[in-house]
């Protein structure tokens, strides 16, 4: 599907004009959005806009790393959106020129729809910065980055729940949840860090911005990405701390169990020795003829066991 937005020289916004019927010289600028395009629609990137073959090839072969390429009078951006459910990156490509913006994406994205409606209503224009393809591109990037925050906040909520539920679940379950959150943080990091590097390049590029006002707005997106990067690093450190805490807790529990088993085994060793001696089948064993021998041996074994238990307790084995 291809949807179009054309802005006349008088500032009027027109939409849903067939792309083949648009003469670019008749409008101040246009935005063509290729959403889940067919093979025939993709051919228009070459036949109508005459983009560079390498840029078109990058559109067809996902998933490219976020980047910025220059082709004569066109800047080509590869951006990444986040799938809110899987946290997988989804590519969105932008072709930016002085009088048009072309967006190309294989998935329907709410961020693109929100940016489209905002540009359509003219809200993308800023004080001191007249609306145009650059402002529309900024709106798209801003919406993409804004969608990163809810995903990261959701992971932080899970980390907070893990901290509070540390005593109510088994260590194995907690470790599994920690590694699951850590894996999803790594997914987000693989998206956000390259986007941060791309935005740094945009902010410091003389090919993209033409005045300081535009630099301020793109710099704001860069600041958001810096904040997201710092949050991810802090969350990854938290998962490492939680992992170490659970490992230490598990080791302490294991040590406690081994200590208990060691005490029990040590107490029963002399009792087993006594029972083994009187279990031998020798003929001459005077104690076997004693009337109270059975009860005497049991009493002796009880005294030995209690004495050893008290000695271990005084030695601090149970602390």
C-alpha positions in Angstrom: 0.0 0.0 0.0 1.2 3.5 -0.9 -0.3 6.5 0.7 0.7 10.0 -0.2 0.6 13.4 1.5 1.3 16.5 -0.6 1.7 20.1 0.7 1.0 22.9 -1.8 2.9 26.1 -2.0 0.2 27.8 0.0 0.5 25.3 2.8 -2.6 23.2 2.0 -2.3 19.5 2.8 -3.7 17.0 0.3 -3.7 13.3 0.9 -4.5 10.1 -1.0 -3.4 11.4 -4.4 -2.2 8.5 -6.7 1.6 8.7 -6.8 1.7 8.5 -10.6 -0.5 11.6 -10.7 1.8 13.7 -8.6 4.0 16.2 -10.3 6.6 17.2 -7.7 7.1 20.6 -9.2 3.4 21.4 -8.5 3.9 21.0 -4.7 6.1 22.4 -2.0 7.0 18.9 -0.9 5.4 15.4 -0.7 5.6 12.4 1.6 5.0 8.9 0.1 4.7 6.1 2.6 5.3 2.6 1.3 3.6 0.4 3.9 3.9 -3.4 3.3 4.4 -2.7 -0.4 3.9 -5.3 -3.1 6.7 -6.1 -5.6 5.0 -3.8 -8.2 4.8 -0.9 -5.8 8.5 -1.4 -4.8 9.5 -0.9 -8.4 8.3 2.7 -8.1 11.3 3.4 -6.0 13.3 3.1 -9.2 10.8 4.0 -11.9 9.3 7.1 -10.2 11.9 8.3 -7.8 15.0 6.9 -9.5 16.8 6.1 -6.2 20.2 4.5 -6.2 20.1 0.7 -6.8 22.1 0.1 -3.6 19.6 2.0 -1.5 16.7 0.0 -3.1 18.6 -3.2 -2.4 19.0 -2.2 1.3 15.2 -1.8 1.4 14.6 -5.2 0.0 17.1 -7.1 2.2 16.2 -6.7 5.9 17.5 -6.3 8.5 20.2 -3.7 7.9 22.1 -1.9 10.7 20.9 1.7 11.4 22.8 3.9 9.1 22.9 7.1 7.0 24.1 7.1 3.3 24.3 10.0 0.9 23.3 9.6 -2.7 23.7 13.0 -4.6 20.7 15.1 -3.4 19.1 12.2 -1.3 19.9 11.1 2.2 19.0 7.4 2.9 18.3 6.4 6.5 17.9 3.0 7.9 16.0 3.1 11.2 14.8 0.5 13.6 11.5 0.2 15.4 10.8 -2.2 18.2 8.2 -4.9 18.2 6.5 -4.3 21.5 5.8 -8.1 22.1 9.0 -9.7 20.9 11.4 -6.7 21.2 12.7 -7.6 17.8 14.0 -4.8 15.6 11.9 -3.9 12.5 13.4 -1.9 9.8 12.0 1.4 8.5 13.8 3.2 5.6 13.6 6.9 4.8 14.7 8.7 1.6 15.0 12.4 2.4 15.4 15.2 -0.2 14.7 18.9 -0.3 11.2 18.5 -1.6 10.1 15.0 -0.7 10.2 12.2 2.0 9.8 8.6 1.1 9.3 6.0 3.9 9.5 2.3 3.2 8.6 -0.5 5.8 7.5 -4.1 5.6 5.4 -4.1 8.7 2.5 -1.9 9.7 3.7 0.3 12.6 1.6 2.5 14.9 4.6 4.9 15.1 4.3 5.6 11.4 0.6 6.1 11.6 1.0 8.5 14.5 3.7 10.4 12.7 1.6 10.5 9.5 -1.4 12.0 11.4 0.8 14.5 13.2 2.3 15.7 9.9 -1.1 15.7 8.3 -2.4 18.1 11.0 0.6 20.3 10.6 1.8 19.7 14.2 5.2 18.8 13.0 6.0 22.4 12.3 8.1 24.0 15.1 8.6 27.6 16.1 11.5 28.9 14.0 11.5 25.8 11.9 9.2 25.7 8.9 7.5 22.4 8.1 8.9 20.3 5.3 10.5 16.9 4.6 13.1 17.4 7.3 10.5 18.1 9.9 8.5 15.1 8.8 11.6 12.9 9.1 12.2 14.2 12.5 8.6 13.4 13.5 9.1 9.8 12.3 12.4 9.4 14.3 10.9 11.0 17.4 7.9 8.6 17.3 10.2 5.6 16.9 12.4 6.5 19.8 9.4 7.4 22.0 8.1 3.8 21.6 11.3 2.5 23.1 10.5 3.9 26.5 7.4 1.8 27.3 9.3 -1.4 26.4 12.2 -0.6 28.7 9.9 0.6 31.5 8.1 -2.8 31.3 11.4 -4.6 31.8 12.3 -2.4 34.7 8.9 -3.3 36.3 9.8 -7.0 35.9 13.1 -6.4 37.6 11.4 -4.6 40.5 9.1 -7.6 40.9 12.0 -10.0 40.9 13.7 -8.0 43.7 10.5 -8.1 45.8 9.7 -11.8 45.1 13.2 -13.1 46.0 12.0 -15.0 49.1 8.8 -16.5 47.7 10.1 -18.4 44.7 12.7 -21.0 44.1 16.2 -19.9 43.1 15.9 -21.9 39.8 12.8 -20.0 38.8 14.3 -16.6 39.8 17.5 -17.3 37.9 15.5 -18.3 34.8 13.5 -15.0 35.0 16.7 -13.0 35.5 18.3 -14.5 32.4 15.1 -14.0 30.4 15.0 -10.3 31.3 18.7 -10.0 30.6 18.2 -11.5 27.2 15.5 -9.0 26.3 17.6 -6.2 27.5 20.3 -7.4 25.2 17.8 -7.3 22.3 16.9 -3.7 23.1 20.6 -2.8 23.4 21.2 -4.1 19.9 18.6 -1.7 18.6 19.1 1.4 20.8 22.9 1.6 20.7 23.1 1.6 16.8 20.3 4.1 16.7 22.1 6.3 19.2 25.3 6.2 17.0 23.2 7.0 13.9 21.6 10.0 15.7 25.0 11.2 16.8 26.0 11.2 13.1 22.9 13.1 12.1 23.4 15.7 14.8 27.0 16.3 13.7 26.4 16.0 9.9 26.4 19.2 7.8 24.7 17.3 5.0 21.4 16.8 6.9 20.8 20.0 8.9 20.8 23.4 7.4 20.3 25.5 10.5 20.8 25.4 14.3 17.1 25.0 15.0 17.0 21.6 13.3 20.1 20.5 15.2 18.4 21.2 18.5 15.4 19.0 17.7 17.5 16.1 16.4 19.8 16.6 19.5 16.7 16.1 21.7 16.2 12.7 20.1 19.9 11.9 20.7 19.5 12.9 24.3 16.6 10.4 24.6 18.7 7.7 23.1 21.5 8.5 25.5 19.1 8.2 28.4 17.8 4.8 27.1 21.4 3.5 26.7 22.2 4.5 30.3 19.0 2.9 31.6 19.8 -0.3 29.7 23.3 -0.5 31.1 22.0 0.2 34.6 19.4 -2.5 34.2 21.9 -5.0 32.9 24.1 -4.3 36.0 21.0 -4.9 38.2 20.4 -8.2 36.5 24.1 -9.1 37.1 23.7 -8.2 40.8 20.5 -10.2 41.1 22.2 -13.2 39.4 25.1 -13.0 41.8 22.8 -12.6 44.8 20.8 -15.7 43.8 24.0 -17.7 43.2 25.2 -16.7 46.7 21.9 -17.5 48.2 21.9 -20.9 46.5 25.4 -21.5 47.7 24.5 -20.6 51.3 21.5 -22.9 51.2 23.7 -25.7 49.8 26.3 -25.1 52.5 23.6 -25.2 55.2 22.3 -28.5 53.9 25.7 -30.0 53.6 26.5 -28.9 57.2 23.3 -30.5 58.5 24.0 -33.7 56.7 27.6 -33.7 57.9 26.5 -33.3 61.5 24.0 -36.2 61.2 26.6 -38.4 59.6 29.2 -37.6 62.2 26.8 -38.3 65.1 25.8 -41.7 63.7 29.3 -42.8 62.9 30.2 -44.0 66.5 26.7 -45.4 66.9 27.1 -47.4 63.7 30.5 -48.6 65.0 28.9 -49.8 68.3 26.0 -51.5 66.4 28.6 -53.1 64.1 30.6 -54.5 66.9 27.7 -56.2 68.6 26.4 -57.4 65.3 29.4 -59.6 64.8 28.8 -63.4 65.0 31.6 -64.3 67.5 30.8 -67.0 70.0 32.6 -65.4 72.9 31.0 -62.1 73.5 30.4 -61.7 77.3 28.0 -58.7 76.9 25.6 -60.9 75.0 24.9 -63.0 78.2 24.1 -59.9 80.2 20.4 -59.6 81.0 20.3 -55.8 80.6 23.0 -55.6 77.8 20.5 -54.5 75.1 19.2 -51.6 77.1 22.7 -50.7 78.3 24.0 -50.4 74.8 21.0 -48.3 73.7 21.6 -46.0 76.7 25.3 -45.8 75.9 24.5 -44.9 72.3 22.1 -42.3 73.4 24.6 -40.7 75.7 27.3 -40.7 72.9 24.8 -39.1 70.4 23.6 -36.4 72.8 27.2 -35.6 73.9 28.4 -35.2 70.4 25.3 -33.0 69.5 26.0 -30.7 72.5 29.7 -30.5 71.6 28.9 -29.5 68.0 26.5 -26.9 69.3 29.1 -25.4 71.6 31.6 -25.3 68.8 29.2 -23.1 66.7 28.3 -25.6 64.0 24.7 -24.6 64.1 25.2 -20.8 63.8 
